[in-house]
Amino acid sequence: MADIPAILTSISTAIEIAKALRQAEGAIEKAELRLKLAEVVIGLADAKLAIADLRDENYTKGQVIADLRIALESKGQYSRKGDAYYRADENGQPHGEPHCLRCWEHEHRGRQLVVKTGSRGFKICPTCKSEVYEHRSETIT
């Protein structure tokens, strides 16, 4: 990943080359002028790519932070029973529909299990495809 010093170096190099071109007036031959201009373009392109990398890295870190906030906020909202997690009532007891054990423990996401099509006795997580016996993940009323 690109970092701030690499970006600053690329930009500084491009600025120095541009200053040299400005001071050269008519003394530089045409081929040398083209070479210097190409160096400026390359330096600025490198800086642009480094900034794009930083933007992507920042976005990814923002997503991780958002996921951690969701996990922290919902930490006390679920309770395990059998092979599933359930929303906890005001007393901390599980109730309602079962949620995927794997998704909750790995991602802190409460994803509701559904009946597996074509299979009797199983529920499945639509996201991670984990399967659970229905009797180990019944609706609690």
C-alpha positions as CSV (number, residue, x, y, z in Angstrom):
1,M,0.0,0.0,0.0
2,A,1.1,3.5,-0.7
3,D,1.9,5.8,2.2
4,I,2.0,9.6,2.7
5,P,5.8,9.9,2.3
6,A,5.7,8.1,-1.1
7,I,3.0,10.5,-2.3
8,L,4.9,13.5,-1.1
9,T,8.1,12.3,-2.7
10,S,6.2,11.8,-6.1
11,I,4.6,15.3,-5.9
12,S,7.9,16.9,-4.8
13,T,9.7,15.3,-7.7
14,A,7.1,16.5,-10.2
15,I,7.3,20.1,-8.8
16,E,11.1,20.2,-8.9
17,I,11.0,19.0,-12.6
18,A,8.4,21.6,-13.4
19,K,10.5,24.4,-11.8
20,A,13.5,23.3,-13.8
21,L,11.5,23.5,-17.0
22,R,10.3,26.9,-16.1
23,Q,13.8,28.2,-15.4
24,A,15.3,26.7,-18.5
25,E,13.8,29.2,-20.9
26,G,15.1,28.4,-24.4
27,A,18.3,26.6,-23.5
28,I,16.9,23.1,-23.4
29,E,16.7,21.1,-26.6
30,K,13.3,19.8,-27.7
31,A,14.1,16.2,-26.9
32,E,15.3,17.1,-23.4
33,L,12.1,19.1,-22.8
34,R,10.0,16.2,-23.9
35,L,11.9,13.9,-21.5
36,K,11.4,16.3,-18.6
37,L,7.6,16.6,-19.4
38,A,7.3,12.9,-19.4
39,E,9.0,12.7,-16.0
40,V,6.5,15.2,-14.7
41,V,3.6,13.2,-16.0
42,I,5.0,10.0,-14.5
43,G,5.5,11.6,-11.2
44,L,2.0,13.0,-11.1
45,A,0.5,9.7,-12.2
46,D,2.4,7.9,-9.4
47,A,1.0,10.4,-6.9
48,K,-2.5,10.0,-8.2
49,L,-2.2,6.2,-7.9
50,A,-0.9,6.5,-4.3
51,I,-3.7,8.7,-3.3
52,A,-6.2,6.3,-4.8
53,D,-4.6,3.4,-2.8
54,L,-4.9,5.5,0.4
55,R,-8.5,6.3,-0.4
56,D,-9.3,2.6,-0.8
57,E,-7.4,1.7,2.4
58,N,-9.3,4.4,4.3
59,Y,-12.6,3.1,3.0
60,T,-11.7,-0.4,4.1
61,K,-10.8,0.7,7.5
62,G,-14.0,2.7,7.7
63,Q,-16.0,-0.5,6.9
64,V,-14.1,-2.4,9.6
65,I,-14.9,0.4,12.2
66,A,-18.6,0.4,11.2
67,D,-18.7,-3.4,11.6
68,L,-17.1,-3.2,15.0
69,R,-19.6,-0.6,16.1
70,I,-22.5,-2.7,15.0
71,A,-21.0,-5.7,16.9
72,L,-20.4,-3.6,20.0
73,E,-23.9,-2.2,20.0
74,S,-25.6,-5.6,19.5
75,K,-23.4,-7.6,21.9
76,G,-26.0,-7.8,24.6
77,Q,-28.9,-8.2,22.3
78,Y,-28.5,-11.9,21.5
79,S,-28.5,-15.1,23.6
80,R,-27.5,-18.6,22.6
81,K,-29.7,-21.6,22.9
82,G,-29.0,-24.9,21.2
83,D,-27.3,-24.4,17.9
84,A,-28.6,-20.8,17.3
85,Y,-28.6,-17.3,18.7
86,Y,-31.9,-15.5,19.5
87,R,-32.7,-12.0,20.4
88,A,-32.7,-11.6,24.1
89,D,-35.7,-10.3,25.9
90,E,-35.6,-7.7,28.7
91,N,-34.5,-10.5,31.1
92,G,-31.7,-11.7,28.8
93,Q,-33.6,-14.8,27.8
94,P,-33.7,-16.0,24.2
95,H,-36.9,-15.5,22.2
96,G,-38.2,-15.3,18.7
97,E,-36.6,-16.7,15.5
98,P,-33.2,-18.5,15.5
99,H,-30.2,-16.7,14.0
100,C,-27.1,-18.2,12.5
101,L,-24.5,-19.3,15.1
102,R,-21.6,-19.0,12.7
103,C,-22.5,-15.5,11.4
104,W,-23.0,-14.2,15.0
105,E,-19.8,-15.7,16.3
106,H,-17.6,-14.7,13.4
107,E,-19.1,-11.5,12.2
108,H,-21.5,-10.4,14.9
109,R,-24.3,-10.3,12.4
110,G,-27.8,-11.6,13.4
111,R,-28.8,-13.5,10.3
112,Q,-32.1,-15.3,10.6
113,L,-32.1,-19.1,9.7
114,V,-34.7,-20.3,7.2
115,V,-36.2,-23.7,6.4
116,K,-34.0,-25.5,3.9
117,T,-35.8,-26.2,0.7
118,G,-36.2,-29.8,-0.2
119,S,-35.0,-31.0,3.2
120,R,-37.0,-32.0,6.2
121,G,-35.6,-31.2,9.6
122,F,-33.0,-28.6,8.6
123,K,-32.6,-24.8,8.7
124,I,-30.0,-23.0,6.7
125,C,-28.4,-19.5,6.9
126,P,-29.0,-17.7,3.6
127,T,-25.7,-16.0,3.9
128,C,-23.0,-18.5,4.9
129,K,-25.1,-21.7,4.1
130,S,-24.5,-23.2,7.6
131,E,-27.1,-25.9,8.3
132,V,-28.7,-26.6,11.7
133,Y,-31.2,-29.3,12.8
134,E,-34.6,-27.7,13.2
135,H,-35.0,-29.2,16.7
136,R,-31.7,-27.4,17.7
137,S,-33.0,-24.1,16.4
138,E,-36.7,-23.9,17.1
139,T,-38.7,-20.6,17.3
140,I,-39.0,-19.6,20.9
141,T,-42.2,-17.8,21.9
